[in-house]
Amino acid sequence: MAGKMPTPQEFYHLCLYAIYLQSAVIPINMVLIFQKVRVASLSGEAQNAKSERDTELDTS
C-alpha cells in the first residue's frame, strides 16, 4: 500500500476502523478519569476525617 492509492473500499474500511478505535478508546478514558476523580475524592475525605479527629483530640 506504500506506493498506490487505496481503493474506495479499502479507504472506507480504514475510516470504519478509525471510528471503531475512537469509539473504543473514549469510554476507556472516561472510566479512567472517573476512577482517578473518585480515588482523589475518597482520599480527600479520608484526610478531612483524619484532621477532624485530630482537632477533637486536641480540644479534649
C-alpha positions in Angstrom: 0.0 0.0 0.0 3.1 2.2 0.2 3.1 3.4 -3.5 -0.5 3.0 -4.6 -3.7 4.8 -3.6 -6.2 2.8 -1.5 -9.3 1.8 -3.4 -12.5 3.5 -2.2 -13.5 0.2 -0.4 -10.2 0.0 1.4 -10.5 3.7 2.4 -14.0 3.0 3.7 -12.7 0.1 5.8 -9.9 2.3 7.2 -12.4 5.0 8.1 -14.6 2.5 9.8 -11.7 1.1 11.7 -10.6 4.5 12.8 -14.1 5.3 14.0 -14.2 2.0 15.8 -10.9 2.6 17.5 -12.0 6.1 18.7 -15.3 4.8 20.0 -13.4 2.1 21.9 -10.9 4.4 23.4 -13.1 7.3 24.5 -15.2 5.3 27.1 -12.0 3.7 28.5 -10.5 7.2 29.0 -13.7 8.4 30.7 -13.7 5.4 33.1 -10.0 6.0 33.9 -10.7 9.7 34.6 -13.8 8.9 36.7 -11.7 6.4 38.8 -9.0 9.0 39.3 -11.6 11.6 40.5 -13.3 9.1 42.7 -9.9 8.0 44.3 -8.9 11.6 44.8 -12.2 12.5 46.4 -12.1 9.4 48.7 -8.5 10.2 49.8 -9.6 13.8 50.4 -12.5 12.6 52.6 -10.1 10.4 54.5 -7.8 13.4 55.0 -10.7 15.5 56.2 -11.9 12.8 58.6 -8.4 12.4 60.0 -7.9 16.2 60.6 -11.4 16.4 62.3 -10.4 13.5 64.5 -7.1 15.2 65.3 -8.8 18.5 66.2 -11.2 16.6 68.5 -8.2 15.0 70.3 -6.6 18.5 70.6 -9.6 20.1 72.2 -10.3 17.3 74.7 
